[in-house]
């Protein structure tokens, strides 16, 4: 076996090391269409990537070559995360486990695309959010990827609830990959298409009048399927974020208008606070306006 690159072939095709031949073939076809020189106006970077994925496919699709490649392939780092005793990198550990869990979900459902995972505030708006799927928020290499936000405030709910949120957002990602509109009302209302995809990923969703099929629970059977990931999440979640405090205590200026009259009888409407700040003089009689009740 002769190789021309130090890239990991499984990473190039975005497949797990135990991928089936069908998964390898499907991944190659997807990337070949995307990076073929004829589809990219001769872009040299796309042409080089096309060459790499073709090489990866040639090796991994041949059982003998794949066996030799797997034997020579450097040992990949474990996804098990060691939590620092001082907690300085604790949020990085959580993010690493979330990313590893996303890969485990994709291994079971290969049509789910790669994404960029972030941990951020979920309580900045009026409605708290435990997670959010935002299409095409990041540019990675030669492609755009969706962003999956996991709420830092939601970490307090524990590993099972966080895994449920991750599967919830994975259902959105799967629907988007299939070109199916699964929400309305600016993404707040989850329709029956979302329910179908959520159940395909093994979570249970119930109907809410405002949010649709959105309220998510993690069945025991699904939890067993992701027992390793749940244990990793349980070990990694050693912190959570406080809710945002958006209420302000500043005193607002009174803008209620009152009637005011001058000595010659002319009348205006003006804010009481403005009238109290300084005299307002009538140009007809040179008299000051006063509040009508006071007059």
C-alpha positions as CSV (number, residue, x, y, z in Angstrom):
1,X,0.0,0.0,0.0
2,X,1.4,3.4,-1.0
3,X,0.0,6.6,0.4
4,X,0.8,10.2,-0.5
5,X,-0.7,12.0,2.6
6,X,-0.5,12.0,6.3
7,X,-4.2,12.7,6.6
8,X,-6.4,10.2,8.4
9,X,-8.5,8.5,5.7
10,X,-11.5,8.1,8.0
11,X,-11.4,11.8,8.9
12,X,-11.2,12.8,5.2
13,X,-14.4,10.9,4.5
14,X,-15.9,11.9,7.8
15,X,-16.8,8.3,8.8
16,X,-16.1,6.2,11.9
17,X,-13.3,3.6,11.9
18,X,-15.9,0.8,11.9
19,X,-17.8,2.2,8.9
20,X,-19.3,-0.3,6.6
21,X,-18.5,-0.5,2.9
22,X,-21.9,1.1,2.1
23,X,-21.0,4.0,4.4
24,X,-17.6,4.5,2.8
25,X,-19.1,4.5,-0.7
26,X,-21.9,6.9,0.3
27,X,-19.4,9.3,2.0
28,X,-17.1,9.2,-1.1
29,X,-19.9,10.0,-3.5
30,X,-21.0,12.9,-1.3
31,X,-17.6,14.5,-1.2
32,X,-16.7,13.6,-4.8
33,X,-19.7,15.6,-6.0
34,X,-18.7,18.5,-3.7
35,X,-15.0,18.7,-4.5
36,X,-14.8,17.6,-8.2
37,X,-12.8,20.1,-10.2
38,X,-15.6,20.5,-12.7
39,X,-17.9,21.6,-9.9
40,X,-15.4,24.2,-8.5
41,X,-14.3,26.0,-11.6
42,X,-10.8,24.4,-11.4
43,X,-10.1,25.6,-7.9
44,X,-6.7,24.0,-7.0
45,X,-7.7,23.6,-3.3
46,X,-10.8,21.7,-4.3
47,X,-8.8,19.6,-6.8
48,X,-6.3,18.7,-4.1
49,X,-9.1,17.7,-1.7
50,X,-10.7,15.6,-4.4
51,X,-7.4,13.8,-4.9
52,X,-7.2,13.1,-1.1
53,X,-10.7,11.7,-0.7
54,X,-10.2,9.5,-3.9
55,X,-7.1,8.1,-2.4
56,X,-8.9,7.5,0.9
57,X,-11.7,5.7,-0.9
58,X,-9.4,3.5,-2.9
59,X,-7.7,2.3,0.2
60,X,-10.7,1.9,2.5
61,X,-12.9,0.3,-0.1
62,X,-10.4,-2.5,-0.7
63,X,-10.5,-5.0,2.2
64,X,-6.9,-6.0,2.0
65,X,-5.6,-2.4,1.8
66,X,-7.9,-1.3,4.5
67,X,-6.6,-4.0,6.8
68,X,-3.0,-3.0,6.2
69,X,-4.0,0.7,6.7
70,X,-5.7,0.0,10.0
71,X,-2.7,-1.9,11.2
72,X,-0.3,0.9,10.4
73,X,-2.7,3.8,11.4
74,X,-1.5,5.7,14.4
75,X,-3.4,4.9,17.6
76,X,-6.1,7.6,17.9
77,X,-6.5,9.4,21.2
78,X,-9.2,8.2,23.5
79,X,-12.3,10.3,23.8
80,X,-12.2,9.8,27.6
81,X,-11.6,13.2,29.2
82,X,-9.6,13.7,32.3
83,X,-11.1,16.5,34.4
84,X,-8.5,18.9,35.9
85,X,-8.6,19.0,39.7
86,X,-8.6,22.8,39.8
87,X,-11.5,23.0,37.3
88,X,-9.6,25.5,35.1
89,X,-10.4,23.6,31.9
90,X,-13.7,22.1,33.0
91,X,-15.8,23.7,30.3
92,X,-13.3,22.5,27.6
93,X,-13.8,19.0,29.0
94,X,-17.6,19.3,28.7
95,X,-17.2,20.5,25.1
96,X,-14.9,17.6,24.3
97,X,-17.4,15.1,25.6
98,X,-20.2,16.8,23.7
99,X,-18.2,16.6,20.5
100,X,-17.4,12.9,21.1
101,X,-21.1,12.3,21.8
102,X,-22.1,14.0,18.5
103,X,-19.7,11.6,16.7
104,X,-21.4,8.7,18.4
105,X,-24.8,9.9,17.3
106,X,-23.5,10.3,13.7
107,X,-22.1,6.8,13.8
108,X,-25.6,5.5,14.4
109,X,-27.2,8.0,11.9
110,X,-24.6,8.7,9.2
111,X,-26.9,11.2,7.4
112,X,-26.4,13.7,10.2
113,X,-23.8,16.2,9.1
114,X,-20.8,17.4,11.0
115,X,-21.4,20.6,12.9
116,X,-19.6,23.2,15.1
117,X,-20.6,22.7,18.8
118,X,-20.5,25.7,21.2
119,X,-21.6,26.3,24.8
120,X,-23.2,29.6,25.3
121,X,-26.0,31.4,27.2
122,X,-29.5,30.2,26.8
123,X,-31.2,32.8,28.9
124,X,-30.4,36.0,27.0
125,X,-33.9,36.2,25.5
126,X,-37.4,36.2,26.8
127,X,-37.7,32.4,26.4
128,X,-34.9,30.2,27.9
129,X,-33.3,27.7,25.5
130,X,-31.4,24.5,26.3
131,X,-30.1,24.2,22.8
132,X,-30.3,25.6,19.3
133,X,-29.6,24.5,15.8
134,X,-28.4,27.4,13.5
135,X,-27.7,26.4,9.8
136,X,-24.6,27.6,8.0
137,X,-23.1,29.6,10.8
138,X,-19.5,28.4,10.3
139,X,-17.2,28.0,7.4
140,X,-14.9,25.0,7.8
141,X,-12.4,24.1,5.1
142,X,-14.4,24.3,1.9
143,X,-17.9,23.9,3.4
144,X,-20.4,25.7,5.6
145,X,-21.6,23.9,8.8
146,X,-24.4,24.5,11.2
147,X,-23.8,25.5,14.7
148,X,-25.2,23.5,17.6
149,X,-25.5,25.6,20.8
150,X,-25.8,23.8,24.1
151,X,-26.9,26.1,26.9
152,X,-24.5,26.6,29.8
153,X,-27.4,27.2,32.1
154,X,-28.9,23.8,31.0
155,X,-25.9,21.9,32.2
156,X,-27.4,22.0,35.7
157,X,-30.1,19.5,34.5
158,X,-27.6,16.6,34.4
159,X,-26.2,14.2,31.8
160,X,-29.4,12.6,30.7
161,X,-31.2,15.9,30.0
162,X,-28.1,17.2,28.1
163,X,-27.9,14.1,26.0
164,X,-31.7,14.6,25.2
165,X,-30.9,18.2,24.1
166,X,-28.1,17.0,21.9
167,X,-30.3,14.4,20.3
168,X,-33.1,17.1,19.9
169,X,-30.7,19.3,18.0
170,X,-29.4,16.3,16.0
171,X,-33.0,15.8,14.8
172,X,-33.0,19.3,13.5
173,X,-29.7,18.7,11.8
174,X,-31.0,15.5,10.2
175,X,-34.2,17.2,8.9
176,X,-32.0,20.1,7.5
177,X,-29.8,17.5,5.7
178,X,-32.8,16.1,4.1
179,X,-34.2,19.5,3.1
180,X,-37.3,19.1,5.3
181,X,-38.8,22.1,7.1
182,X,-39.4,20.9,10.6
183,X,-40.2,24.3,12.4
184,X,-42.1,27.5,11.8
185,X,-42.7,30.8,13.7
186,X,-39.0,31.7,13.4
187,X,-37.9,28.2,14.5
188,X,-40.0,28.2,17.7
189,X,-42.8,25.9,16.7
190,X,-41.8,22.2,16.1
191,X,-44.1,20.5,13.6
192,X,-44.8,16.8,12.9
193,X,-41.8,16.5,10.6
194,X,-39.6,17.3,13.7
195,X,-41.5,14.7,15.7
196,X,-40.8,12.1,13.0
197,X,-37.0,12.8,13.0
198,X,-36.9,13.0,16.8
199,X,-38.4,9.6,17.2
200,X,-36.0,8.2,14.5
201,X,-33.2,9.3,16.8
202,X,-34.7,7.6,19.8
203,X,-36.1,10.5,21.8
204,X,-39.7,11.1,22.9
205,X,-41.3,14.5,22.2
206,X,-44.7,15.7,23.6
207,X,-46.8,18.5,22.3
208,X,-46.8,22.0,23.7
209,X,-49.4,24.6,22.5
210,X,-46.7,27.3,22.0
211,X,-43.7,25.2,20.9
212,X,-45.3,22.2,19.1
213,X,-43.6,18.8,19.4
214,X,-40.7,20.1,21.4
215,X,-40.7,18.9,25.0
216,X,-38.1,16.2,25.0
217,X,-37.4,13.1,27.2
218,X,-34.8,10.4,26.9
219,X,-36.3,6.9,27.0
220,X,-34.4,4.2,28.9
221,X,-33.7,2.2,25.8
222,X,-31.9,5.2,24.2
223,X,-30.0,5.9,27.3
224,X,-28.7,2.3,27.3
225,X,-27.5,2.8,23.7
226,X,-25.5,5.8,24.8
227,X,-24.4,4.5,28.2
228,X,-20.7,5.3,27.5
229,X,-21.5,8.8,26.5
230,X,-23.8,9.3,29.4
231,X,-21.0,8.2,31.8
232,X,-18.6,10.6,30.2
233,X,-21.0,13.5,30.4
234,X,-21.8,12.7,34.0
235,X,-18.0,12.9,34.8
236,X,-17.4,16.0,32.8
237,X,-20.4,18.2,33.9
238,X,-18.8,19.7,37.0
239,X,-20.1,23.2,36.5
240,X,-23.0,25.2,35.0
241,X,-23.8,28.8,34.0
242,X,-25.9,31.2,36.0
243,X,-28.9,32.7,34.3
244,X,-28.7,36.1,32.7
245,X,-30.0,39.0,34.8
246,X,-31.5,41.4,32.2
247,X,-33.8,43.5,34.6
248,X,-32.7,47.1,35.0
249,X,-33.4,49.4,37.9
250,X,-32.9,52.7,36.1
251,X,-35.7,55.3,36.6
252,X,-37.5,56.1,33.4
253,X,-38.5,59.7,32.7
254,X,-42.2,60.4,32.9
255,X,-43.4,61.1,29.4
256,X,-47.1,61.4,30.2
257,X,-48.4,64.6,28.5
258,X,-50.4,67.2,30.5
259,X,-52.3,70.3,29.3
260,X,-50.7,73.7,30.0
261,X,-52.0,77.2,29.4
262,X,-50.5,80.7,29.2
263,X,-52.0,84.0,30.4
264,X,-53.5,84.8,27.0
265,X,-55.3,81.5,26.9
266,X,-53.3,79.5,24.4
267,X,-53.0,75.8,25.3
268,X,-50.4,73.1,24.6
269,X,-49.7,69.5,25.7
270,X,-46.3,68.9,27.3
271,X,-44.6,66.3,29.5
272,X,-44.9,67.3,33.1
273,X,-41.2,66.6,33.7
274,X,-40.2,69.0,30.8
275,X,-42.5,71.7,32.1
276,X,-40.9,71.3,35.6
277,X,-37.3,71.6,34.2
278,X,-37.6,75.2,32.9
279,X,-40.2,77.8,32.0
280,X,-41.9,77.5,28.6
281,X,-42.8,81.0,27.3
282,X,-45.6,82.0,25.0
283,X,-44.3,84.2,22.1
284,X,-47.7,85.9,21.8
285,X,-48.0,87.2,25.4
286,X,-44.6,86.6,26.8
287,X,-46.2,84.7,29.7
288,X,-45.1,81.3,30.9
289,X,-47.2,78.2,30.4
290,X,-48.4,76.5,33.6
291,X,-50.2,73.3,34.2
292,X,-53.9,73.7,33.5
293,X,-54.9,72.4,36.9
294,X,-52.5,74.7,38.6
295,X,-53.9,77.7,36.6
